[in-house]
Amino acid sequence: MNSKSYSLFLKDFKSELRTRYAINALAMFIIVAISVILFSVGNEKISASLTGGLFWVVIFFTAMSGLSRAFVSEEERGTALTLQLIAAPSTVFSGKLIFNIILVFAMNTVIAVLYSAMFEAFVIQNFALFLTSFVFGNIGLAVSSTIIAAIIAKAGAKGTLYPVLSFPILLPLILTSVQLTLFAIDGISFERAKFELAIVVSYDVIMLTASYMLFDFIWKE
Amino acid sequence: MTNYSVEALELNKSFGRRLIFNDLQFRFDKSGVYGISGPNGSGKSTLVKIIAGILGASKGKIVHKMNDQEIAEERLHDHIGFVSPYLVLYEEFSTYENLKLFAEIRGVKFNKERVDYLLNKFLLYKRKDDLLKTYSSGMKQRVKFIFALMHSPQLIILDEPTSNLDDEGKNSVYELVREEGQKNIVLIASNEKNDLELCNDIVYLEKYKN
């Protein structure tokens, strides 16, 4: 990543502030999803393990509602060609990835704060483990979402294709992150969670490497 | 005189079973204005996209050289200026903001003198801080020329350069094409008689259909 990628990220950031392409969709989805869970649960007490699972369900579907915008908005507005004319593919991917990483972290922090405020059972015993899994889980989610967004951006039925293509790719990450969140809720030590942590870190490294290798072919028509 | 050259080597492009052109060869190594002509659907826009490195060829390749050194594909955008009706700039930014962003993303210094010169040439200086979405289609087309020329490229590719332009705009473009053609390679893809009259040499795509 270099200054060109950072400039591209800044362009996306300024553009987002003016157009509210992704922020509004994400904010609405977070509020609606958490409200629906709250209404459906009612006065019932839900277990800690269920809240941990639902936490990542909300994160997955929120990501599906907004993270594809990085590339889809460029294709829909016809500005993808402009980017192709001013930047190398690696610069474009890095710029979009920085934007999505920041968006994922902001979005998931809001979800985590709302979640802990709304659900009594969502009490983290091992906060360091939760934070570690949260950071690596978010990075994996951002990398996968960015490369999948690039793949589906040129397709016709983008809205349907994005979650359908994302589900099998994100499944290993989501399942392991759910497990790590449950460990954090139960107060399990790092030592006992190292296998799951290794899976999440490996996932991130594999996805990042594969994305940079594939992006040239995806980006060029 | 330019130290830049662009050469097509046995270029072939097909979309599925549909052949666009076959065994296309040309070499432009002297500064000047060159044309690409052909009827609608003959592949003019496809060819300029391949030359600009946006689209891949089915067979053959385009070689860009600077001082006899082949330019790597990922550096190509530093040497090319591109204008076309299907090029879209960021409408939520002003012309000046767009141009500054492009310089930063390209990784080059924003040349204020050159940009101001081009803004004056295309009669847009007074509107440089207005959002692009408030511009007419002709004004947007003029901004594309500034976008294409702001980094002083050695190869300027113009796909239907005078579409959406009024007579005043067309005259600015023709003046600019003559000026740039003195020191750089200007490639025009068009069917317009007036556009092609500027060209020293023309590639007729209908000859490469077999």
Boltz contact constraints between the chains, C-beta under 6 A:
constraints:
  - contact:
      token1: [A, 4]
      token2: [B, 105]
      max_distance: 6.0
  - contact:
      token1: [A, 4]
      token2: [B, 107]
      max_distance: 6.0
  - contact:
      token1: [A, 7]
      token2: [B, 104]
      max_distance: 6.0
  - contact:
      token1: [A, 7]
      token2: [B, 105]
      max_distance: 6.0
  - contact:
      token1: [A, 8]
      token2: [B, 105]
      max_distance: 6.0
  - contact:
      token1: [A, 11]
      token2: [B, 101]
      max_distance: 6.0
  - contact:
      token1: [A, 15]
      token2: [B, 92]
      max_distance: 6.0
  - contact:
      token1: [A, 18]
      token2: [B, 92]
      max_distance: 6.0
  - contact:
      token1: [A, 19]
      token2: [B, 92]
      max_distance: 6.0
  - contact:
      token1: [A, 78]
      token2: [B, 88]
      max_distance: 6.0
  - contact:
      token1: [A, 79]
      token2: [B, 88]
      max_distance: 6.0
  - contact:
      token1: [A, 81]
      token2: [B, 87]
      max_distance: 6.0
  - contact:
      token1: [A, 84]
      token2: [B, 54]
      max_distance: 6.0
  - contact:
      token1: [A, 85]
      token2: [B, 77]
      max_distance: 6.0
  - contact:
      token1: [A, 85]
      token2: [B, 82]
      max_distance: 6.0
  - contact:
      token1: [A, 86]
      token2: [B, 77]
      max_distance: 6.0
  - contact:
      token1: [A, 86]
      token2: [B, 102]
      max_distance: 6.0
  - contact:
      token1: [A, 86]
      token2: [B, 105]
      max_distance: 6.0
  - contact:
      token1: [A, 86]
      token2: [B, 106]
      max_distance: 6.0
  - contact:
      token1: [A, 87]
      token2: [B, 105]
      max_distance: 6.0
  - contact:
      token1: [A, 88]
      token2: [B, 74]
      max_distance: 6.0
  - contact:
      token1: [A, 220]
      token2: [B, 56]
      max_distance: 6.0
  - contact:
      token1: [A, 221]
      token2: [B, 55]
      max_distance: 6.0
